[in-house]
Structures are given as C-alpha cells and as structure tokens.
C-alpha cells in the first residue's frame, strides 16, 4: 500500500486511472474509500488520487488532534510521491480547505479547485456571517439529517448505515481538528492565483445554503458555480451520478477533455 511522509506523519494514498489528475479530498467523516462511487467513473478519463489526511483512514493519528493548517502539506506530499505535476483538487466539506490553500501556496501545482458543499475557509465578514447563520440552523438538526436527506435515509437504510460507519475508521473527528477556521484566504488572494474555482452546491444542503454559496461566488472573478436543486450536503454519496457529471463538466473545462 502506498504511503508518503508529510513532515513526521505517514500519509496513505491511492492512485487510480490515467490522464490529467484530480485529487479527491474527503471531509471530516470520510477517508479515501468515501469516493467509491466516484472512482469507477472518473478513473475512466482521469488519474484519480485519493489521500487520507493526517488522522484519517490509514494515515497516522496525531496526538492532540490534527492541525488543519498541516493538511495542505499532506496534499503536496501525496502529489509529489505520485509524480503528479498538476492536479485539480476537489474537497468535500472541510476537505476543500487544504485544496484552496494549496492554490494560494503552490498555484503552479493546481489546475483548478472544486469546493464541494464548502467555501474553503474564505475570509470575508459578510460570507462568515451568512455561514454562521446557516450553521446555527443546521445544528438544530440531528447530525445525520444535516448530511443526508430524510427521504434517502428512509429509502436507503443500508447506504445510510455505511455512511455512518465511515467515521469509525478515523482517529480524528470534527471536534478534534485544530485551527480549522484560522487564516482563511481573502477573495483578493484567491483571485490573484488565477486558479479556476468551481462551487458545487446543493439546493437542499442543510449546512451551507445555496444563497450563501452564490454570495461567495459573486465575490470572486475566476469562478463558476453549480447549484443542484435537490442536492444535499453529501451529494457525492446520495446522488453520485449527478455529482460525477458536474465534476466531469468542470474537468472538461479545465483540461479540454
């Protein structure tokens, strides 16, 4: 199994397919295997890279919880080890933060960024106010209802159980992550990279409302946005065909294939 080093931490990753690269970065409840509904489709056209961030999946645990500011180093170590010069980075939820940060620190290595159900930690007072309001409403719901729709849960009990079980393979949990909201990039800093940004959001996302995503998108110059009307927060899991098609369209725009 392939591992690489990010500082003093061992980082697990997988590579599938061939062609231009896309790196799929999991959220706080996931790991590399969370993308099982994306890899078979995307790897027909692209090289698909699946890292486990420190503290997640098969990567080393971190005493006291992972510092989320180090995640960007994990991604850079993985693409270096995989021999990938440039990649699109897709981050689901908190996985979008290191992908966007890498665009700032190493724009020459980033062909594009997909912010899936996330704003990537953008630092903007108006956006932050909206995000906090969204999260306050979401926190009134049970955690599973924030992530998957009721209809999906009731009609797909096996898939819902498996979704819950993903987190049991991780050492870190959302509450263990340090510096998650620290030092986010400004809109001007993102624009200065010249890296294309794509917001992929759901109309039924209970955590991040589509109006908030549209506000963030309006503040950037080199970005596109897709709002899937019935998409929940975990669209990659609940509506994989729709999710995959939206991602593929962006990859065609970036790579021309």
N, C-alpha and C positions, 0 to 999 in steps of 0.2 A: 504494500500500500504506500502511495507517495506521501512523504512528509517534507517540509522545509522548515527552516528556522527563521523566526521573526524575533530578533534580539535573543533572549534566553528561553523563548517559548517555542515548542514544537507545534507546527500548524499542518493539519491534514487538508488535502485537496484531491480532487479528481479532475480528469480531462476526458472529454468525450467528443467524437466527431472530428471534422476538419473544416478548414476555411477560415474566414475572418472570425475574430473571437468575441464572445460575450461571456462575461463573468457574472454569475448569479449569486447574490449575497443575501443570505437568509435573514429573517427577523429574529426577535428575542425568543420566540417559541420554537424555532426551527434549527436546521443544520443542513448539511449538503444533500441529504436524502429527501428533504422537503420538496425538491424540484423534480420528483419522479414523474410528474405529469407534463413537465416542460422539456426534459432532456430528450426523450424519444423523437419529439417533433423538431426541436431546434437543432439537434445534432445532425439532422439530415442535410442541413445547409451551412452550419457554422461549427467552429470549435467552441464547446461549452465548458467553462471552467467552474468548478464547484468548491469553494473554500469553506472550511469550518473556522469561523472566527475564534480567537482565543477564548477558552471557557465553554465552548460549544462543541457538540458532536465528539469527534475523535481527537480534537486539538487539546493541548494541555489545559488543565484548570489553572486559575490564577488566584493565589491566596488574597483574600480581602475583596475579591470580585474584579473583573476586568476593567481596565481604564479604557473607555470607549475611544479616547484620543489615540490609542495604540492600534485600533482596528485598521487604520489606513496603512500602517506598516505591514500588517498581516497580508493585505491585498497585494501590496507591492512585492512582498517576498514570494507570494504564490505565482504571480505572472512572471517574475524573474526565473523562478525554478522551472516553470512550464515552458520557458523560452518564447514567451509571447511579448512582442514588441509593443503592441497597442490593442486595446480592448474596449468594447462598450461595457459599462458596468451598470447592472440592474440591481437595485437594492429594494427589498421588500421591507416596508416599515422602517425600523431602526437600521436595517442593513443599507439604507440609502445614504446614511450619514458619511460613512467612510468612502463610499463611491464618489460623492460630491466633493468631499475634502481632497481626494486624490486628484480630481480635476484641477484643483487650485494649486496643489503642490507639484504635480507632475502632469501638466496638460498635454505634454508630448506623448504620454502613455495612454491617454484616454480619448477614444474615438467618439464617445457620447455617454450620457448618463440618463438612465430611466429611473425616475423617482416614483416607485410603485406604492401608492397609498401612503405617501410621505412627502414632506417638503425638504428633507435632507438637512434639517437644522438651520435653514436660512435665518439670518439675524435681521429682523425688521420689526419695529414696535407694533405696527398695525397688524401684521401677519401673526405675531406672537399673541396678541390679544384675542384674535379670532381662534387660534389654535387652543388656547386655554379655555375658551368658552365651549368649543367642541368637546374637549376632553372632559370638562365638568359634566356635560350631559351624558357622555359615554360612561362615565364612572357610576352613573345611577343604574346601569345595567349589569347583570352577571357577566363575567369576563367572556364566556363563550358567545354570548349574544352580541358582544361588541365585534367579534371576529367573523362569525358565520350567521347567516340569516336563519330565522326560526323555521322557515319552510325547508331549507336544506337540512337542518338538524333533524327535523321530523321525518323527512323522506330518505335520509341517508345516515342512518344510525351507525353503520359500520365505519363509514368515512369520517363521521364526527368523532367516534371513539379513537380512530387512528390519529386524527388531528390533535386531540388532547394528549395522546401518548407521546407525540414527538418530543415534547419538553422533558420527558423523563430520561432522555439520553444526554441531556445537557447538564453540566456542572453549574453554569451560571443561569440566573433568572433575571427578569427585567429589573427587579429591585436591587440586584447585585451590581448593576452597571454604574461605574463612576464617571463623572464628567460628561454625561450624556448630552446635556444641553449647553456645554461650555464652548465658547469661541466658534460659534457658527459663522459661516461666511455671509457677507453682505451681498445684496443684489449687484452692486457695482463690481465687487470682486469676482463674482460668478461671470458677469458679462465680460470682464477683462480677459478671461481664459479663452474665449472664443469657442469653447466646447459646446456642442449642441445638447440641450437639455430637453427631456420629454417627461411631462407629468402624466402618469397613468392613474386614473382615479375612478371610483365607483359612486354612482348616484345613491347607493344605499350604505355607504361607508359610515358606520356609527362613530368612528374615531376621528376621521378627518372629512369634514363635509365638503361637497363639491364647490360650494361658493368660496370656501377658503382656498381651495386649490386654484380656482380661477383668479382670485385676488393675487396669489403668489405669481402665477403665470403672467399676469398683466404687468408685473414689475420687472420682468426680465426681457431682454431683447432677442436672444438667440434660443428661443424655446418653442415647443409645441405642447399641446395638451389634448388628451383624450379622456372624456368622461363617459364611462359605460353606464347607461341609465340604471340597470338593475344590479350593478356590481357591488359586492360587499367589500369589507376591509381585506379579506383573504381571498380575493378573486382568483389568484393563482391556484387555489385549492378547490374552490367552489365552482368556478366557471373557467376551467383551464383552456378550453378551445378559444373562447373569446380573448382571454388573457394572451395566449400564444399568438393569436392573429394580430393583436395590437402591437405586441413586441416585434413580431416579424416585420410589420409595416415600417416601424422605426428603423430597424436594421437595414432594410432595403434603402431607406432614405440616406442612411449614413454610409453604407458600403456600396450601394448601387447594385446589389444582388441579394 
